[in-house]
């Protein structure tokens, strides 16, 4: 029995995309809910991604602030290790 390598690659790519989608936070509301537990802390996200000296790791898609959950967890672990 032979396997079509192209179909296997497609399945791997779809799995990778699903994982990225699960890891991605889109917008200050989602980031605030993930970090602080409530969207009412959205202004803190704007501060941490803009003016703060040890800013929150993020990137923008257009004007939308985005972040990866895994990157935020690593950033928090790094902050804890410094103390």
C-alpha distances in whole Angstrom, upper triangle without the diagonal:
4,7,10,12,15,15,14,18,19,19,20,23,24,24,26,28,29,30,33,34,35,36,38,42,43,47,50,50,47,47,51,49,47,49,52,51,53,53,57,56,55,58,57,54,55,58,55,53,56,59,59,59,56,54,51,47,46,45,46,44,47,50,48,48,44,43,40,41,39,42,45,44,44,47,49,48,49,52,53,52,55,58
4,7,9,12,12,12,15,16,16,18,20,21,22,24,26,27,28,30,32,33,34,36,40,41,45,48,48,45,45,49,47,45,47,51,50,51,51,55,54,53,56,55,51,53,55,53,51,54,57,56,56,53,51,48,45,44,43,43,42,44,47,45,45,42,41,38,39,37,40,43,42,42,45,47,46,47,50,51,50,53,56
4,6,9,8,8,11,13,13,14,17,18,18,20,22,23,24,27,28,29,31,33,36,37,41,44,44,41,42,45,44,41,44,47,46,48,48,51,51,49,52,51,48,49,52,49,47,50,53,52,53,50,48,45,41,40,39,40,38,41,44,42,42,38,37,34,35,34,36,39,39,38,42,43,43,44,47,48,47,50,53
4,5,6,7,9,10,11,13,15,16,17,19,21,22,23,25,26,28,30,31,35,36,39,42,43,39,40,44,43,40,43,46,45,47,46,50,49,47,50,50,46,47,50,47,45,48,51,51,51,48,46,43,40,38,37,38,35,38,41,39,40,36,36,33,34,33,35,38,38,38,41,43,42,43,46,47,47,50,52
4,6,5,6,9,10,11,12,14,15,17,18,20,21,23,24,26,27,29,32,34,37,40,41,37,38,42,41,38,41,44,43,45,44,48,47,45,48,47,44,45,47,45,42,45,48,48,48,45,43,40,37,36,34,35,33,36,39,37,37,34,33,30,32,30,32,35,35,35,38,40,39,40,43,44,44,46,49
4,5,5,6,9,10,11,12,14,15,17,19,20,21,23,25,26,27,30,31,35,38,39,36,36,40,39,37,39,43,42,43,42,46,45,43,46,45,42,43,45,43,40,43,47,46,47,44,42,39,35,34,32,33,30,33,36,34,35,32,31,29,31,29,31,34,35,34,37,39,39,40,43,44,44,46,49
4,5,5,6,9,10,11,12,14,15,17,19,20,21,23,25,26,29,30,34,37,37,34,35,39,38,35,38,41,40,42,41,45,44,42,45,45,41,42,45,43,40,43,47,46,47,44,42,39,35,34,32,33,30,33,36,34,34,31,31,28,30,29,31,34,34,34,37,39,38,40,42,44,44,46,49
4,5,5,6,9,10,11,13,14,16,17,19,20,21,23,25,28,30,33,36,37,33,34,37,36,34,36,40,39,40,40,44,43,41,44,43,40,41,44,41,39,42,45,45,45,42,40,37,34,32,31,32,30,33,36,34,34,30,29,27,28,26,29,31,31,31,34,36,36,37,40,41,41,43,46
4,5,5,6,9,10,11,12,14,15,17,18,20,21,23,26,27,31,34,35,31,32,36,35,32,35,38,37,39,38,42,41,39,42,41,37,39,41,39,36,39,42,42,42,39,37,34,31,30,28,29,27,30,33,31,31,28,27,24,26,25,26,29,30,29,32,34,34,35,38,39,39,41,44
4,5,5,6,9,10,11,12,14,15,17,19,20,21,25,25,29,32,33,29,30,34,33,31,33,37,36,37,36,40,39,37,40,40,36,37,40,38,35,38,42,41,42,39,37,34,30,29,27,28,25,28,31,29,29,26,26,24,25,24,26,29,29,30,32,34,34,35,38,39,40,42,44
4,5,5,6,9,10,11,12,14,15,17,19,20,24,25,29,32,32,28,29,33,31,29,32,35,34,35,35,39,38,36,39,39,35,37,40,37,35,38,42,41,42,39,36,33,30,29,27,28,26,29,32,29,29,26,25,23,24,23,25,28,28,28,31,33,33,34,37,38,38,41,43
4,5,5,6,9,10,11,12,14,15,17,19,22,24,28,30,31,27,28,31,30,28,30,33,33,34,34,38,37,35,38,37,34,35,38,35,33,36,39,38,39,36,34,31,27,26,25,26,25,28,31,28,28,24,23,20,21,20,22,25,25,25,28,30,30,31,34,35,35,37,40
4,5,5,6,9,10,11,12,14,15,16,20,21,25,28,29,25,26,29,29,26,29,32,32,33,32,36,35,33,36,35,31,33,35,33,31,34,37,36,37,34,32,29,25,24,23,23,21,25,27,25,25,22,21,19,20,19,21,24,24,25,27,29,29,30,33,34,35,37,39
4,5,5,6,9,10,11,12,14,15,19,20,24,27,27,23,25,28,27,25,28,31,30,31,30,34,33,32,34,34,31,32,35,33,30,33,37,36,37,35,32,29,26,24,23,23,21,24,27,24,24,21,21,18,19,19,21,24,24,25,27,29,30,31,33,35,35,38,40
4,5,5,6,9,10,11,12,14,18,20,23,26,26,23,23,27,26,23,26,29,28,30,29,33,32,31,34,33,30,32,34,31,30,33,36,35,36,33,31,27,25,23,23,24,22,26,28,25,24,21,20,17,17,17,19,22,22,23,25,27,27,29,31,32,33,35,37
4,5,5,6,9,10,11,12,16,18,22,24,25,21,22,25,24,22,24,27,27,29,28,32,31,29,32,31,27,29,31,29,27,30,33,32,33,30,28,25,22,20,20,21,20,23,25,22,22,18,17,14,15,14,16,19,20,20,22,24,25,26,28,30,30,32,35
4,5,5,6,9,10,11,14,15,19,22,22,19,20,23,23,20,23,26,26,27,26,30,29,27,30,29,26,27,30,27,25,28,32,31,32,30,27,24,21,19,18,18,17,20,22,20,19,16,16,13,15,15,17,19,20,21,23,25,25,27,29,30,31,33,36
4,5,5,6,9,10,13,15,19,21,21,18,19,22,21,19,22,25,24,25,24,28,28,26,29,29,25,27,30,27,26,29,32,32,33,30,27,24,21,20,19,20,18,22,23,20,20,16,16,13,14,14,17,19,19,21,23,24,25,27,29,30,31,33,35
4,5,5,6,9,12,15,18,21,21,17,17,21,20,17,19,23,22,24,24,27,26,25,28,27,24,26,28,26,24,27,31,30,31,28,25,22,19,18,18,19,18,22,23,20,19,16,14,11,11,11,14,16,16,17,20,21,21,23,25,26,27,30,32
4,5,5,6,10,12,15,18,19,15,15,19,18,16,18,22,21,23,22,26,25,23,25,25,21,23,25,23,21,24,27,27,28,25,22,19,16,15,14,15,15,18,20,17,16,12,11,8,10,10,12,14,15,16,18,20,21,22,24,25,26,28,31
4,5,5,8,10,14,16,16,13,14,18,17,15,18,21,20,21,20,24,23,21,24,24,20,22,25,23,21,24,28,27,29,26,23,20,17,15,15,15,14,18,19,15,15,12,11,9,10,12,14,15,16,18,20,21,22,24,25,27,28,30,32
4,6,8,11,14,16,16,12,13,16,15,12,15,18,17,19,19,22,22,20,24,23,20,22,25,22,21,25,28,27,28,26,23,19,17,16,16,17,17,20,21,17,16,13,11,9,9,10,13,14,14,16,18,19,20,22,24,25,26,29,30
4,7,10,13,15,15,12,11,15,14,11,13,17,17,18,18,22,20,19,22,21,17,20,22,19,18,22,25,24,25,22,19,16,14,13,14,15,15,19,19,16,14,11,8,5,5,7,9,10,11,13,15,16,17,19,20,22,23,25,27
4,6,10,12,13,9,9,13,13,11,13,16,16,17,16,20,19,17,19,19,15,17,20,18,16,19,22,22,23,21,18,14,12,10,11,12,12,15,16,12,11,7,6,5,6,9,10,10,12,14,15,16,18,20,21,23,24,26,28
4,7,8,9,6,6,10,10,8,11,13,13,14,13,16,15,13,16,15,12,14,17,15,14,17,20,20,22,20,16,13,12,10,10,11,11,14,14,10,9,6,5,6,7,10,11,10,13,15,15,16,18,20,20,22,24,25,27
4,7,8,6,7,10,11,11,13,15,15,15,12,16,15,12,15,15,12,13,16,15,13,16,20,20,22,21,17,14,13,10,10,9,9,11,11,7,6,5,7,9,10,14,14,13,16,18,18,19,22,23,23,25,27,28,29
4,5,6,6,9,10,11,13,14,14,13,10,13,12,9,12,13,9,10,14,13,11,14,17,18,21,20,16,13,13,10,10,9,10,11,9,6,5,6,8,11,13,16,15,14,17,19,18,19,22,23,23,25,28,28,29
4,6,5,6,8,10,10,11,12,11,8,10,9,5,8,9,6,7,10,10,10,12,15,15,18,17,14,12,13,10,11,11,12,13,11,8,6,8,9,12,13,16,15,13,16,19,17,17,21,22,21,23,26,26,27
4,5,5,6,9,10,10,10,8,5,8,8,6,9,10,8,10,13,13,13,15,18,18,21,20,17,14,16,14,15,14,15,16,14,11,10,10,11,14,14,17,17,15,17,20,19,19,22,24,22,24,27,28,28
4,5,5,6,9,10,9,9,7,11,10,9,12,12,10,12,15,14,14,17,20,19,22,20,17,14,14,13,14,14,14,16,15,11,10,9,9,11,10,14,15,13,15,18,17,17,20,22,21,23,26,27,27
4,5,5,6,8,9,9,8,11,9,8,11,10,7,10,12,11,11,14,17,16,19,17,13,10,11,10,12,13,14,16,15,11,9,8,7,9,9,12,12,9,12,15,14,14,17,18,18,19,22,23,24
4,5,5,5,7,6,5,7,6,5,8,8,6,9,11,11,12,14,16,16,19,17,14,11,13,13,15,16,17,19,17,14,11,11,11,13,12,15,15,12,14,17,15,14,18,19,18,19,23,23,23
4,6,6,4,4,5,8,8,8,12,11,10,13,15,14,15,18,20,19,22,20,17,14,16,15,17,18,19,21,19,16,14,13,12,13,12,15,16,13,14,18,17,16,19,21,20,20,24,25,25
4,6,6,8,9,12,10,11,14,12,11,14,16,14,15,18,20,19,21,19,16,13,14,14,16,17,19,21,20,16,14,12,10,10,8,11,12,10,10,14,14,13,15,18,17,18,21,22,23
4,6,8,10,11,9,10,12,10,9,13,14,12,13,16,18,16,18,16,14,11,12,13,16,18,20,22,20,17,14,13,11,11,9,12,12,8,9,13,12,10,13,15,14,15,18,19,19
4,6,8,9,7,9,11,9,9,13,14,12,15,17,18,17,19,17,16,13,15,16,19,20,22,24,22,19,16,16,14,15,13,16,16,12,13,16,15,13,16,18,16,16,20,21,20
4,7,9,8,11,13,12,12,16,17,16,18,21,22,20,23,21,19,16,18,18,21,22,23,25,23,20,18,17,16,16,14,17,17,14,14,18,17,15,18,21,19,19,23,24,23
4,5,6,8,11,11,11,14,16,16,17,20,21,20,23,22,20,17,19,19,21,21,23,24,22,19,17,17,16,17,16,19,20,16,17,21,20,18,21,23,22,22,26,27,26
4,5,6,9,10,10,12,14,15,16,18,20,19,23,21,19,16,18,17,19,19,20,21,18,15,14,15,15,17,16,19,20,17,18,22,20,19,23,24,23,24,27,28,28
4,5,8,9,10,12,13,15,16,18,19,19,22,22,19,17,20,19,21,21,22,23,20,17,16,17,18,20,19,22,22,19,21,24,22,21,24,26,23,25,28,28,28
4,5,6,7,9,10,11,13,15,16,15,19,18,16,14,17,16,19,19,21,22,19,17,14,15,16,18,17,20,19,16,18,21,19,17,21,22,20,21,25,25,24
4,5,5,7,9,10,11,13,14,14,18,17,15,13,15,14,16,16,17,18,15,13,11,13,14,16,16,19,18,16,18,21,19,18,22,23,21,22,26,26,26
4,5,5,6,9,10,11,11,12,16,16,14,13,16,15,17,16,19,19,15,14,12,14,15,18,19,22,20,17,20,22,19,19,23,23,21,23,26,25,25
4,5,5,6,9,10,10,10,13,13,11,10,13,14,16,17,19,20,17,15,13,14,14,17,17,19,18,15,17,19,16,15,19,19,17,19,22,22,21
4,5,5,6,8,10,10,13,12,9,8,11,10,12,13,16,17,14,12,9,10,11,14,14,17,15,12,15,17,14,14,18,18,16,19,22,21,22
4,6,5,6,8,9,13,13,10,9,12,11,12,12,15,15,12,11,9,11,12,16,17,19,17,15,18,20,17,17,21,21,19,22,24,24,24
4,5,5,5,6,10,11,8,9,12,12,14,15,18,18,15,14,12,14,14,18,18,20,18,15,18,19,16,16,20,19,17,20,23,21,22
4,6,6,5,8,8,5,5,9,10,12,14,17,18,16,15,11,12,12,15,15,17,14,12,15,16,12,13,16,16,14,17,19,18,19
4,7,7,9,9,5,5,7,7,9,10,14,15,12,12,8,10,10,13,15,17,14,12,15,16,13,14,18,17,16,19,21,20,21
4,6,9,10,7,8,10,10,11,12,15,15,13,13,10,13,14,17,19,20,17,16,19,19,16,17,21,19,18,21,23,22,23
4,6,9,7,10,13,13,15,16,19,19,16,17,14,16,17,20,21,22,19,17,21,21,17,18,21,20,18,21,23,21,22
4,6,5,8,11,13,15,17,20,21,19,18,15,17,16,19,19,21,17,15,18,18,14,15,18,16,14,17,19,17,18
4,6,9,12,14,16,18,22,23,21,21,17,19,18,20,21,21,18,16,18,18,14,15,17,15,13,16,18,15,16
4,7,9,12,15,18,21,23,21,20,17,17,15,17,17,18,14,13,15,14,10,11,14,11,9,13,14,12,14
4,6,9,12,14,18,19,17,16,13,13,12,14,15,16,13,11,14,13,10,11,14,13,11,15,16,15,17
4,6,10,12,16,18,16,15,11,11,9,11,11,13,9,7,11,11,8,9,13,12,11,14,16,16,17
4,7,11,14,16,16,14,10,9,7,8,10,11,7,7,10,10,7,10,13,12,12,15,17,17,19
4,7,10,13,12,10,7,6,5,7,10,11,9,9,12,13,11,13,16,15,16,19,20,20,22
4,7,9,10,8,6,5,6,9,12,14,11,12,15,16,14,17,19,19,19,22,24,24,26
4,6,6,5,5,6,8,11,15,17,14,15,19,19,18,20,23,22,23,26,27,27,29
4,6,5,7,7,10,13,16,18,17,17,21,21,20,23,26,25,26,29,30,30,33
4,6,8,10,13,16,19,22,20,20,24,25,23,26,28,28,28,31,33,33,35
4,6,9,13,16,19,22,20,20,23,24,23,24,28,27,27,30,32,32,33
4,6,10,13,16,19,17,17,20,22,20,22,25,25,25,28,30,30,32
4,7,11,13,16,14,13,17,18,17,18,21,22,21,24,26,26,28
4,7,10,12,11,11,14,16,15,17,19,20,20,23,25,25,27
4,7,9,7,7,11,12,11,13,16,16,17,19,21,22,24
4,5,5,6,9,10,11,12,14,15,17,19,20,21,23
4,5,5,6,9,10,11,12,14,15,17,18,20,22
4,5,5,6,9,10,11,12,14,15,17,19,21
4,5,5,6,9,10,10,12,14,15,17,19
4,5,5,6,9,10,10,12,14,16,17
4,5,5,6,9,10,11,12,15,16
4,5,5,6,9,10,10,13,15
4,5,5,6,9,10,11,13
4,5,5,6,9,10,11
4,5,5,6,9,10
4,5,5,6,9
4,5,5,7
4,5,6
4,6
4
